[in-house]
């Protein structure tokens, strides 16, 4: 007997946040191009997500959404759209201009040169874990590490790191699908404070350039074009928010996944070099940022569904990364030897994450070093009696 009940995406379903993949599998099979109750669309198959992410006619600018609930919330609360955006919210050609300039200070060689310093940061934190005999991996490693790395890369004053971390923690809330009015107001307040602070730092760096990424961003030029102070501030905020969020989740989710599939944990300890390519499998298996947005600028059809211009589409990266049609019948299993380089955890197309190489480097060092240092580590939930 088959059920005639419609399958509805429901993030409030009991157990969803512990394991959303069961619900993703249902939707991928029964309704992969899913119309939500509020008029948006969600894509659950790899091929559909890949197509939309790489389609140059799609927009990432929320201003193009017809009847955006979040934009209406902004307007009702009197929050002004101040117009300055990071690459994350801009379409070509504005996106391309910013990306060309920022990429000059974000080369693969410059990122790889950070590996020894990241290793030192990780080792210092692992030493403290060894002394304590237990750890909260998020609080002790996954959360502070990427923040420390980004701060040092940019050359931010050490004394201000805690304040920046507090601001960005409140601002990242605006990326959630549902944001309360109080969270929105606090995020706006923190955004203004952080921007004012960054303008002061940028002015000081212009007068006192150093060997750091912020100085390199200030100096970056192409055909006489440079980033304005407002554009610089927006890209720095993006580094702290989007770059930090992805890496925290990668280290936390990746370590937990390995500890839960003990054969993979033990294999990594026996073959530590596996972490170099295996980081892609960890990114695929438990996707750090599970949704990426697009806006249709023209009417289109996906699998028989008519999607009108102005529609918001959520590409469900986490579902795409577990799609058996792309990854095989064992897509639900973690396998560090899998060729997982085509995962969608960093998006695809022109908006592919510029910081992907940095996130992967930090994940490789943090997860690989933790595994090597503590081969007998266990989750407390697995040892509780």
JOZICOR-V707300 format. One record per pair of residues at least 24 apart in sequence whose ideal C-beta (glycine too) atoms are under 10 Angstrom apart, sorted by the first residue. I is the first residue (numbers start at 1). J is the second residue. D is the distance in Angstrom with one decimal. If there is no record, write none. Layout:
BEGIN
[[I,J,D] [I,J,D]]
END
This chain:
BEGIN
[[3,30,9.5] [5,30,9.9] [6,30,8.2] [6,31,7.4] [6,34,9.8] [7,31,5.2] [7,34,7.9] [8,34,8.2] [8,36,8.3] [8,37,7.5] [9,34,5.9] [9,35,9.8] [9,36,6.4] [9,37,9.0] [9,40,9.9] [9,42,5.8] [9,44,8.7] [9,314,9.0] [9,316,8.6] [10,37,9.9] [11,177,7.6] [11,178,8.8] [12,178,9.9] [20,286,9.9] [20,287,9.8] [20,290,7.2] [20,316,9.2] [20,318,6.7] [20,319,8.5] [20,322,9.9] [21,285,9.5] [21,286,8.6] [21,287,9.7] [21,290,9.9] [21,318,7.1] [21,319,7.7] [21,321,9.5] [21,322,5.7] [21,331,9.6] [21,332,7.2] [22,332,9.7] [23,319,9.0] [24,290,8.9] [24,316,6.5] [24,318,6.4] [24,319,3.8] [24,320,9.0] [24,321,9.5] [24,322,6.5] [24,323,8.9] [25,319,7.8] [25,322,7.2] [25,323,9.1] [25,324,8.8] [25,331,9.4] [25,332,8.1] [27,316,8.0] [27,319,7.1] [28,316,8.5] [28,319,5.6] [28,320,8.7] [28,322,8.1] [28,323,6.3] [28,324,8.6] [28,325,8.6] [29,324,9.6] [31,305,9.8] [32,302,9.1] [32,303,6.8] [32,305,9.6] [32,316,9.3] [32,319,8.5] [32,323,9.1] [32,325,9.9] [33,301,9.6] [33,302,5.1] [33,303,4.9] [33,304,7.9] [33,305,4.6] [33,307,8.2] [33,313,9.3] [34,305,9.1] [34,314,9.0] [34,316,8.8] [35,305,7.3] [35,307,9.1] [35,311,9.5] [36,177,9.9] [36,312,9.0] [36,314,8.3] [38,67,9.4] [38,69,6.7] [38,177,9.8] [38,312,9.0] [39,66,8.7] [39,67,7.3] [39,69,9.1] [39,308,9.7] [39,311,7.6] [39,312,8.0] [40,65,8.8] [40,68,9.9] [40,69,9.0] [40,177,9.4] [40,293,9.4] [40,311,6.9] [40,312,4.5] [40,313,7.2] [40,314,6.6] [41,294,9.4] [41,296,8.4] [41,302,8.0] [41,305,7.5] [41,307,5.9] [41,308,9.9] [41,311,5.9] [41,312,7.1] [41,313,4.6] [41,314,7.1] [41,315,9.6] [42,291,8.3] [42,312,9.6] [42,313,7.5] [42,314,4.7] [42,315,8.2] [42,316,5.8] [42,319,8.7] [43,291,10.0] [43,292,9.9] [43,294,9.0] [43,302,7.2] [43,303,9.1] [43,305,9.8] [43,307,10.0] [43,313,6.3] [43,314,7.1] [43,315,5.1] [43,316,6.1] [43,317,9.7] [43,319,8.2] [43,320,7.8] [44,314,9.6] [44,315,9.0] [44,316,5.0] [44,318,9.4] [44,319,4.3] [44,320,7.3] [44,322,9.6] [44,323,7.8] [45,302,9.6] [45,303,8.3] [45,315,9.9] [45,316,8.8] [45,319,7.5] [45,320,6.6] [45,323,5.6] [45,325,6.7] [45,326,8.2] [46,315,9.9] [46,316,9.9] [46,317,9.6] [46,319,8.2] [46,320,4.2] [46,321,7.5] [46,322,8.9] [46,323,4.0] [46,324,9.3] [46,325,6.4] [46,326,3.9] [46,327,7.7] [46,331,9.5] [46,342,8.8] [46,343,9.3] [46,344,7.3] [47,302,10.0] [47,303,9.5] [47,320,8.4] [47,323,8.0] [47,325,7.1] [47,326,7.2] [48,302,5.9] [48,303,6.9] [48,305,10.0] [48,313,9.4] [48,315,7.7] [48,316,9.3] [48,319,9.9] [48,320,8.0] [48,323,9.5] [49,292,8.1] [49,294,9.5] [49,313,9.4] [49,314,9.5] [49,315,4.1] [49,316,6.8] [49,317,6.7] [49,319,7.8] [49,320,4.2] [49,321,9.1] [49,323,8.6] [49,326,9.7] [49,344,5.9] [49,347,9.5] [49,348,8.2] [50,315,8.6] [50,320,7.2] [50,323,9.9] [50,326,8.5] [50,342,8.5] [50,344,6.7] [50,348,6.1] [50,349,8.9] [51,300,9.9] [51,302,7.8] [51,315,9.3] [51,348,9.5] [51,349,9.9] [52,292,9.1] [52,294,5.4] [52,296,8.8] [52,300,9.0] [52,302,7.6] [52,307,9.7] [52,313,6.1] [52,314,9.8] [52,315,5.6] [52,348,9.2] [52,349,9.1] [53,292,6.6] [53,294,7.0] [53,313,9.9] [53,315,5.8] [53,317,8.7] [53,320,9.1] [53,344,6.8] [53,347,5.7] [53,348,4.2] [53,349,5.2] [53,350,9.5] [53,351,7.4] [53,352,8.5] [54,347,9.2] [54,348,5.2] [54,349,3.9] [54,350,8.3] [54,351,9.4] [54,352,9.3] [55,294,7.7] [55,296,9.2] [55,297,9.7] [55,300,8.5] [55,348,9.9] [55,349,7.4] [56,91,9.1] [56,92,7.1] [56,349,7.2] [56,350,6.7] [57,91,9.7] [57,294,9.8] [57,296,8.3] [57,297,5.9] [57,298,6.4] [57,300,8.3] [58,91,8.5] [58,293,9.5] [58,294,4.3] [58,295,6.7] [58,296,6.7] [58,297,6.8] [58,298,9.4] [58,300,9.1] [58,313,7.8] [58,315,9.7] [58,349,8.5] [58,350,9.9] [58,351,9.2] [59,89,9.6] [59,90,9.4] [59,91,5.2] [59,92,9.8] [59,293,9.3] [59,294,6.8] [59,295,4.2] [59,296,7.8] [59,297,5.3] [59,309,10.0] [59,310,9.5] [60,85,9.6] [60,87,8.9] [60,88,6.9] [60,89,6.0] [60,90,7.1] [60,91,6.2] [60,95,7.7] [60,292,8.6] [60,293,6.6] [60,294,6.5] [60,295,7.1] [60,347,9.6] [60,350,9.4] [60,351,6.1] [61,85,7.7] [61,88,10.0] [61,89,5.8] [61,90,6.4] [61,91,5.5] [61,94,9.1] [61,95,9.2] [61,293,10.0] [61,295,6.8] [61,297,9.4] [62,89,6.5] [62,293,7.9] [62,295,7.3] [62,312,8.3] [63,89,8.7] [63,295,8.8] [64,91,8.2] [64,294,9.9] [64,295,4.5] [64,296,8.5] [64,297,6.3] [64,309,8.6] [64,310,6.6] [64,311,9.8] [64,312,9.2] [65,293,8.9] [65,295,5.4] [65,296,9.4] [65,310,6.2] [65,311,7.8] [65,312,5.0] [65,313,9.9] [66,295,8.7] [66,296,9.3] [66,308,7.8] [66,309,7.4] [66,310,2.9] [66,311,7.0] [66,312,8.3] [67,310,7.6] [67,311,9.7] [67,312,9.2] [68,295,9.1] [68,310,9.0] [68,312,7.2] [69,177,9.6] [69,178,9.1] [69,179,10.0] [69,312,9.1] [70,174,8.1] [70,176,9.9] [70,177,8.8] [70,178,9.1] [70,179,7.1] [70,184,8.7] [70,312,9.5] [73,178,10.0] [73,179,7.4] [73,180,9.6] [73,181,7.3] [73,184,6.5] [74,174,9.7] [74,184,7.5] [74,188,8.8] [76,181,8.6] [77,181,6.1] [77,184,6.2] [77,185,6.7] [77,188,8.3] [78,185,9.6] [78,188,9.7] [79,181,10.0] [79,184,6.8] [79,185,7.7] [79,187,9.2] [79,188,5.3] [79,191,9.6] [80,188,8.9] [82,188,9.9] [82,191,9.0] [82,192,9.0] [82,195,8.8] [82,230,8.8] [82,234,9.9] [83,230,8.8] [84,195,8.4] [84,228,8.6] [84,229,9.8] [84,230,4.5] [84,231,6.9] [84,233,7.5] [84,234,5.2] [84,237,9.7] [85,230,9.8] [85,231,8.9] [85,234,6.1] [85,235,9.8] [85,238,9.2] [86,231,8.5] [86,233,9.3] [86,234,4.4] [86,235,5.5] [86,236,8.8] [86,237,6.5] [86,238,3.8] [86,239,8.8] [86,241,8.7] [86,242,8.0] [87,231,9.6] [87,234,8.4] [87,235,6.9] [87,238,6.6] [87,242,9.5] [87,350,9.7] [87,351,7.7] [87,353,9.9] [87,354,7.2] [88,175,9.2] [88,234,9.2] [88,235,9.5] [88,237,9.8] [88,238,5.7] [88,241,8.8] [88,242,6.0] [88,292,10.0] [88,293,9.8] [88,347,10.0] [88,351,7.7] [88,353,9.3] [88,354,9.8] [89,234,9.0] [89,238,9.0] [89,293,9.5] [90,234,9.4] [90,351,9.3] [91,295,9.1] [91,297,8.6] [91,350,8.9] [91,351,9.1] [92,350,6.4] [92,351,9.6] [94,231,9.8] [95,350,6.7] [95,351,7.2] [96,350,7.1] [97,222,8.3] [97,225,6.9] [97,227,9.3] [97,231,9.3] [98,227,7.3] [98,231,6.5] [98,234,8.5] [98,235,6.8] [98,238,9.8] [98,354,9.8] [99,235,9.6] [99,350,7.8] [99,351,8.9] [99,352,9.8] [99,354,6.6] [100,220,8.7] [100,222,5.8] [100,223,9.8] [100,225,8.6] [101,217,7.5] [101,220,4.7] [101,221,7.6] [101,222,6.2] [101,225,7.0] [101,226,7.2] [101,227,5.5] [101,231,8.3] [101,232,9.6] [101,235,8.7] [102,213,9.4] [102,216,9.5] [102,217,6.5] [102,220,7.1] [102,227,7.7] [102,231,9.2] [102,232,9.4] [102,235,5.6] [102,238,9.1] [102,239,9.1] [102,354,6.5] [102,355,9.9] [103,220,8.6] [103,354,6.4] [104,216,7.1] [104,217,8.1] [104,219,8.6] [104,220,4.4] [104,221,8.2] [104,222,7.6] [105,153,9.1] [105,154,9.7] [105,212,9.2] [105,213,5.1] [105,214,8.4] [105,215,8.6] [105,216,3.6] [105,217,5.0] [105,218,9.1] [105,219,8.2] [105,220,5.7] [105,235,9.7] [106,153,9.3] [106,213,7.5] [106,216,8.7] [106,217,8.8] [106,220,9.7] [106,235,10.0] [106,239,9.3] [106,354,5.8] [106,355,7.3] [106,357,8.3] [106,358,7.9] [107,216,9.8] [107,357,9.2] [108,357,5.7] [108,358,9.8] [108,361,9.9] [110,153,8.8] [110,213,8.0] [110,216,8.3] [110,357,9.6] [110,358,9.6] [111,153,9.0] [111,355,8.6] [111,356,9.5] [111,357,4.7] [111,358,5.2] [111,359,9.8] [111,360,9.1] [111,361,6.1] [111,362,9.9] [112,357,7.7] [112,358,9.7] [112,361,7.0] [114,149,6.9] [114,152,8.5] [114,153,7.1] [114,357,9.9] [114,358,7.4] [114,361,6.7] [114,362,8.7] [114,365,9.4] [115,361,6.0] [115,362,9.5] [115,364,8.4] [115,365,6.7] [116,365,9.6] [117,148,9.7] [117,149,7.9] [117,152,7.1] [117,153,9.3] [117,365,9.8] [118,145,7.7] [118,146,9.5] [118,148,9.1] [118,149,6.0] [118,152,9.5] [118,358,9.2] [118,361,6.4] [118,362,5.9] [118,364,9.0] [118,365,4.9] [118,366,8.0] [118,369,9.5] [119,361,9.9] [119,364,9.9] [119,365,5.4] [119,366,9.5] [119,368,9.6] [119,369,7.1] [120,365,9.7] [121,145,6.1] [121,146,9.9] [121,148,5.8] [121,149,6.9] [121,152,8.5] [121,362,9.1] [121,365,8.4] [121,366,9.0] [122,149,10.0] [122,251,9.8] [122,362,8.5] [122,365,5.3] [122,366,5.3] [122,367,9.5] [122,368,9.0] [122,369,5.0] [122,370,7.9] [122,373,9.2] [123,365,9.2] [123,369,6.8] [123,373,8.4] [124,148,9.9] [125,366,8.6] [125,369,9.3] [125,370,9.2] [126,366,9.1] [126,369,6.2] [126,370,6.6] [126,372,9.3] [126,373,5.0] [126,374,7.8] [127,373,9.1] [129,370,8.2] [129,373,7.9] [129,374,7.4] [129,377,9.3] [130,373,7.2] [130,374,7.8] [134,377,9.5] [134,380,7.6] [135,370,9.0] [135,374,8.8] [135,377,8.6] [135,380,9.9] [136,380,9.5] [137,251,7.4] [137,252,6.1] [137,255,5.9] [137,256,8.0] [137,259,9.6] [137,366,9.2] [137,367,9.9] [137,370,7.7] [137,377,9.1] [137,379,9.4] [138,248,6.9] [138,249,9.3] [138,251,8.2] [138,252,5.1] [138,255,9.6] [138,256,9.8] [141,248,9.5] [141,251,6.5] [141,252,8.6] [141,255,8.6] [141,366,6.1] [141,367,9.5] [141,369,9.4] [141,370,7.2] [142,247,7.7] [142,248,4.9] [142,249,7.9] [142,250,8.1] [142,251,3.8] [142,252,4.4] [142,253,9.0] [142,254,9.2] [142,255,7.8] [142,362,9.4] [142,363,9.5] [142,366,7.1] [142,367,9.5] [142,370,9.8] [143,169,9.5] [143,244,8.3] [143,247,9.3] [143,248,5.3] [143,251,8.7] [143,252,8.3] [144,248,9.2] [145,244,9.6] [145,247,7.5] [145,248,8.3] [145,251,7.1] [145,362,6.3] [145,363,9.9] [145,365,8.7] [145,366,6.0] [146,239,9.9] [146,240,9.3] [146,243,6.8] [146,244,5.0] [146,245,8.8] [146,246,8.3] [146,247,3.9] [146,248,6.2] [146,250,9.0] [146,251,8.0] [146,355,9.6] [146,358,8.3] [146,359,7.7] [146,362,5.7] [146,363,9.5] [146,366,9.0] [147,240,7.5] [147,243,9.4] [147,244,5.7] [147,247,9.0] [147,248,8.6] [149,243,9.0] [149,244,9.2] [149,247,8.2] [149,358,7.4] [149,359,9.9] [149,361,8.9] [149,362,6.2] [149,365,9.8] [150,213,8.7] [150,236,9.0] [150,239,5.5] [150,240,6.1] [150,243,6.0] [150,244,6.5] [150,247,8.9] [150,355,8.9] [150,358,8.3] [150,362,9.7] [151,212,9.9] [151,239,9.8] [151,240,8.4] [152,212,7.8] [152,213,9.2] [153,212,6.7] [153,213,4.6] [153,214,8.3] [153,216,9.6] [153,239,8.1] [153,243,9.7] [153,358,8.2] [154,198,9.7] [154,201,8.6] [154,205,9.1] [154,212,6.0] [154,213,5.1] [154,214,4.5] [154,215,8.9] [154,216,9.5] [154,217,8.3] [154,236,6.5] [154,239,7.1] [154,240,8.6] [155,201,8.7] [155,205,7.2] [155,208,9.9] [155,209,9.4] [155,210,5.5] [155,211,8.0] [155,212,2.9] [155,213,7.0] [155,214,5.3] [155,215,6.5] [155,216,9.5] [156,197,9.7] [156,198,9.2] [156,201,6.9] [156,205,9.8] [156,212,8.5] [156,213,9.9] [156,214,7.5] [156,236,8.7] [156,240,9.1] [157,201,7.6] [157,204,9.4] [160,197,7.3] [160,201,8.3] [163,190,9.8] [163,193,8.6] [163,194,8.6] [163,197,7.7] [164,190,9.9] [164,194,6.9] [164,197,7.7] [164,198,8.9] [164,201,9.9] [164,236,9.5] [164,237,9.6] [164,240,6.4] [165,240,8.2] [165,244,8.4] [166,190,7.5] [166,193,9.7] [166,194,9.5] [167,191,7.6] [167,192,9.7] [167,193,6.1] [167,194,4.3] [167,195,9.5] [167,197,8.1] [167,198,9.9] [167,237,8.9] [167,240,8.3] [167,241,9.4] [168,194,7.2] [168,237,7.5] [168,239,9.6] [168,240,4.6] [168,241,5.1] [168,242,9.8] [168,243,10.0] [168,244,6.6] [168,245,8.9] [169,240,9.8] [169,241,9.0] [169,244,9.1] [169,245,9.8] [170,194,9.5] [171,237,7.3] [171,240,8.4] [171,241,5.8] [172,240,9.0] [172,241,5.0] [172,242,8.2] [172,244,7.9] [172,245,5.8] [174,241,9.1] [175,241,7.6] [175,242,8.0] [175,245,7.6] [175,289,8.6] [175,291,9.3] [175,293,9.5] [176,291,10.0] [177,291,7.7] [177,293,9.7] [177,314,8.1] [191,237,7.6] [191,241,10.0] [194,233,8.2] [194,236,8.9] [194,237,6.4] [194,240,8.2] [194,241,9.7] [195,229,9.9] [195,230,8.2] [195,233,5.3] [195,234,8.3] [195,236,9.5] [195,237,7.4] [196,233,9.1] [197,233,9.1] [198,229,8.6] [198,230,9.7] [198,232,7.6] [198,233,4.3] [198,234,9.0] [198,235,10.0] [198,236,5.6] [198,237,7.2] [198,240,9.6] [199,229,5.9] [199,230,8.2] [199,232,8.8] [199,233,6.1] [201,232,9.5] [201,233,8.8] [201,236,8.4] [202,227,9.5] [202,228,9.8] [202,229,5.3] [202,230,9.5] [202,232,5.4] [202,233,6.6] [202,236,8.1] [203,229,7.4] [205,232,9.1] [206,232,9.6] [213,239,8.4] [214,239,9.6] [235,354,9.5] [238,354,9.0] [238,355,8.8] [239,354,9.2] [239,355,7.0] [239,358,9.1] [242,289,8.1] [242,353,7.8] [242,354,9.6] [242,355,7.5] [242,359,9.9] [243,353,8.4] [243,354,8.9] [243,355,4.6] [243,356,9.8] [243,358,6.9] [243,359,7.0] [243,362,9.6] [244,355,9.6] [244,359,9.5] [245,288,7.5] [245,289,6.5] [245,359,9.9] [246,283,9.1] [246,287,9.7] [246,288,4.7] [246,289,5.5] [246,345,7.9] [246,346,7.9] [246,353,7.3] [246,355,7.4] [246,356,8.6] [246,358,9.5] [246,359,5.2] [246,362,9.7] [246,363,9.4] [247,288,7.5] [247,355,8.3] [247,358,7.7] [247,359,4.7] [247,360,9.1] [247,361,9.5] [247,362,5.2] [247,363,6.8] [247,366,8.6] [248,288,7.9] [248,359,9.7] [248,362,9.6] [249,283,9.7] [249,286,8.2] [249,287,8.3] [249,288,3.5] [249,289,6.9] [249,290,9.0] [249,345,9.7] [249,359,9.6] [249,363,9.9] [250,279,7.9] [250,282,6.9] [250,283,6.4] [250,286,8.6] [250,287,9.2] [250,288,4.6] [250,289,9.3] [250,345,8.2] [250,359,6.0] [250,360,8.1] [250,362,7.7] [250,363,4.6] [250,364,9.9] [250,366,8.6] [250,367,8.1] [251,282,9.3] [251,288,9.0] [251,359,9.3] [251,362,7.1] [251,363,5.8] [251,365,9.5] [251,366,4.8] [251,367,6.2] [251,370,8.5] [252,286,9.2] [252,288,8.7] [252,366,9.7] [252,367,9.7] [253,282,7.4] [253,283,9.0] [253,285,8.2] [253,286,4.0] [253,287,8.1] [253,288,6.4] [253,363,9.8] [254,278,9.1] [254,279,7.5] [254,281,9.1] [254,282,3.8] [254,283,7.7] [254,285,8.0] [254,286,6.9] [254,288,8.5] [254,334,9.4] [254,363,6.1] [254,364,9.8] [254,366,8.6] [254,367,5.1] [254,370,9.8] [254,371,10.0] [255,282,8.7] [255,363,9.4] [255,366,8.0] [255,367,5.6] [255,370,6.2] [255,371,7.9] [255,377,8.4] [255,379,9.2] [256,286,7.7] [256,379,6.8] [256,381,9.7] [257,281,9.3] [257,282,6.4] [257,285,5.7] [257,286,5.2] [257,334,5.5] [257,367,9.8] [258,282,7.5] [258,285,9.5] [258,334,7.2] [258,336,8.3] [258,367,7.2] [258,370,9.2] [258,371,6.9] [258,377,9.4] [259,370,9.9] [259,371,9.2] [259,377,6.6] [259,378,6.6] [259,379,5.2] [259,381,9.8] [259,382,7.5] [260,286,9.9] [260,334,8.3] [260,379,7.2] [260,381,9.5] [260,382,8.0] [261,285,9.0] [261,333,7.5] [261,334,4.7] [261,335,8.9] [261,336,9.4] [262,378,9.1] [262,382,9.4] [263,334,9.1] [263,335,9.6] [263,336,9.8] [264,333,9.0] [264,334,5.3] [264,335,7.2] [264,336,5.5] [264,337,9.4] [264,371,9.9] [265,334,9.6] [265,336,9.6] [265,371,6.6] [265,375,8.0] [265,376,10.0] [265,377,8.2] [265,378,9.6] [266,371,9.3] [266,375,7.6] [267,335,9.5] [267,336,6.4] [267,337,8.4] [267,371,10.0] [268,336,6.2] [268,367,8.2] [268,368,7.3] [268,371,5.1] [268,372,8.5] [268,375,9.2] [269,368,9.7] [269,371,5.6] [269,372,6.6] [269,373,10.0] [269,374,9.5] [269,375,4.7] [269,376,9.6] [270,375,9.3] [271,336,8.4] [271,337,9.3] [272,368,5.9] [272,369,9.1] [272,371,7.4] [272,372,5.7] [273,368,9.0] [274,336,4.8] [274,337,7.2] [274,368,8.6] [274,371,9.7] [275,336,7.9] [275,360,10.0] [275,363,8.2] [275,364,5.1] [275,365,8.6] [275,366,9.7] [275,367,6.3] [275,368,3.8] [275,369,9.0] [275,371,7.6] [275,372,9.1] [276,360,9.0] [276,364,6.2] [276,368,8.3] [277,336,7.9] [277,337,8.2] [277,338,8.9] [277,339,7.9] [277,340,8.1] [277,341,7.8] [277,364,9.6] [278,334,9.2] [278,335,8.8] [278,336,3.7] [278,337,7.6] [278,338,8.4] [278,340,8.3] [278,363,9.8] [278,364,8.6] [278,367,8.8] [278,368,8.8] [279,336,9.1] [279,340,9.0] [279,359,8.9] [279,360,5.1] [279,361,8.8] [279,362,9.6] [279,363,5.0] [279,364,5.2] [279,365,9.9] [279,367,7.4] [279,368,8.5] [280,336,9.4] [280,338,8.2] [280,339,8.2] [280,340,4.2] [280,341,5.2] [280,342,8.6] [280,343,6.0] [280,345,8.4] [280,346,10.0] [280,360,7.7] [280,363,9.8] [281,321,9.9] [281,333,9.9] [281,334,6.6] [281,335,6.3] [281,336,5.4] [281,337,8.0] [281,338,5.0] [281,339,8.7] [281,340,4.3] [281,341,9.3] [281,343,8.1] [282,334,7.5] [282,336,7.9] [282,340,8.5] [282,343,9.6] [282,345,9.3] [282,360,9.6] [282,363,6.9] [282,364,9.6] [282,367,7.1] [283,317,9.8] [283,321,7.8] [283,340,7.3] [283,341,9.7] [283,343,5.5] [283,344,9.3] [283,345,4.2] [283,346,7.7] [283,356,9.1] [283,359,8.4] [283,360,7.6] [283,363,7.7] [284,317,9.6] [284,318,9.4] [284,320,9.3] [284,321,4.5] [284,322,7.9] [284,326,9.8] [284,327,7.4] [284,331,8.6] [284,334,8.9] [284,335,9.8] [284,338,7.6] [284,340,4.3] [284,341,9.1] [284,342,8.7] [284,343,3.8] [284,344,8.4] [284,345,6.7] [285,318,9.6] [285,321,7.3] [285,322,7.8] [285,327,9.7] [285,331,8.9] [285,332,8.8] [285,333,8.2] [285,334,4.8] [285,335,8.5] [285,336,9.6] [285,338,8.9] [285,340,8.0] [285,343,8.8] [285,345,9.7] [286,318,7.7] [286,321,8.7] [286,322,9.4] [286,334,8.3] [286,345,9.4] [287,316,9.1] [287,317,5.1] [287,318,3.9] [287,319,8.7] [287,320,8.5] [287,321,5.2] [287,322,8.5] [287,343,7.7] [287,344,7.8] [287,345,4.9] [287,346,9.8] [288,317,9.1] [288,318,9.1] [288,345,6.1] [288,346,9.1] [288,359,7.9] [288,363,9.0] [289,317,6.9] [289,318,8.6] [289,345,7.1] [289,346,8.7] [289,347,8.9] [289,353,9.0] [290,314,9.4] [290,315,9.9] [290,316,6.8] [290,317,5.7] [290,318,3.8] [290,319,8.1] [290,320,9.8] [290,321,8.9] [290,345,8.9] [291,315,7.0] [291,316,6.0] [291,317,6.4] [291,318,7.7] [291,319,9.4] [292,316,8.7] [292,317,5.7] [292,320,9.8] [292,344,7.8] [292,345,9.4] [292,346,9.3] [292,347,5.3] [292,348,8.9] [292,351,8.0] [292,353,9.6] [294,347,9.9] [294,349,9.8] [294,351,9.0] [315,344,7.5] [315,347,8.4] [315,348,9.1] [316,344,9.4] [317,343,8.2] [317,344,4.8] [317,345,6.0] [317,346,8.9] [317,347,7.6] [317,348,9.5] [318,344,9.0] [318,345,8.4] [319,344,9.7] [320,344,5.1] [320,345,9.4] [320,348,9.9] [321,345,6.5]]
END
